[in-house]
Amino acid sequence: MNKNIGTVDKIIRVFIGALLIALVFIGPQTAWGWLGVPVILIALFGWCPLYKVIGFSTCKQCKQS
């Protein structure tokens, strides 16, 4: 698994994931908020399976190698 997520992409994913998880506890309080967990895990690992399938990368260092 080569990393394919850059720093800015990671920050955005963690923020969106945290917002989704917050929906479980505040707001509409639906189970859909748990979709934030895989979003955060993808950011922490730095590898997005969808990016791999379409051949996309936001990681500048990974593009150079």
C-alpha positions as CSV (number, residue, x, y, z in Angstrom):
1,M,0.0,0.0,0.0
2,N,1.7,3.1,-1.2
3,K,0.5,6.3,0.3
4,N,-1.7,8.4,-2.1
5,I,-3.1,11.0,0.2
6,G,-1.3,14.3,0.8
7,T,-1.3,16.4,4.0
8,V,-4.1,18.8,3.1
9,D,-6.2,15.9,2.0
10,K,-5.6,14.2,5.3
11,I,-6.6,17.3,7.3
12,I,-9.8,17.7,5.3
13,R,-10.7,14.0,5.8
14,V,-10.1,14.1,9.5
15,F,-12.3,17.2,9.8
16,I,-15.1,15.7,7.7
17,G,-14.8,12.4,9.6
18,A,-15.0,14.2,13.0
19,L,-18.1,16.1,11.8
20,L,-19.8,12.9,10.7
21,I,-19.0,11.2,14.0
22,A,-20.4,14.2,15.8
23,L,-23.7,13.6,14.1
24,V,-24.1,10.4,16.1
25,F,-24.1,12.3,19.3
26,I,-25.5,15.7,18.4
27,G,-27.7,16.8,15.6
28,P,-30.0,14.2,13.9
29,Q,-28.3,11.4,15.9
30,T,-28.5,8.8,13.1
31,A,-26.2,5.9,12.5
32,W,-25.0,7.5,9.3
33,G,-22.5,9.5,11.4
34,W,-20.4,6.3,11.8
35,L,-19.3,6.7,8.2
36,G,-16.8,9.1,9.7
37,V,-14.8,6.2,11.2
38,P,-13.5,4.8,7.9
39,V,-12.9,8.4,6.6
40,I,-10.6,9.0,9.6
41,L,-8.9,5.7,9.2
42,I,-8.2,6.3,5.5
43,A,-6.6,9.6,6.5
44,L,-4.5,8.0,9.2
45,F,-3.2,5.3,6.9
46,G,-2.6,7.8,4.1
47,W,-4.0,5.4,1.5
48,C,-7.4,5.7,-0.2
49,P,-8.7,2.6,-2.1
50,L,-10.8,4.8,-4.5
51,Y,-7.7,6.9,-5.4
52,K,-5.9,3.6,-6.1
53,V,-8.6,2.4,-8.5
54,I,-8.8,5.6,-10.5
55,G,-5.0,6.2,-10.4
56,F,-5.1,9.5,-8.5
57,S,-2.8,10.8,-5.8
58,T,-2.6,14.0,-3.8
59,C,0.7,13.1,-2.2
60,K,3.4,15.2,-3.8
61,Q,6.3,13.0,-2.5
62,C,4.6,9.9,-3.8
63,K,4.2,11.3,-7.3
64,Q,8.0,12.1,-7.5
65,S,9.1,8.5,-6.7
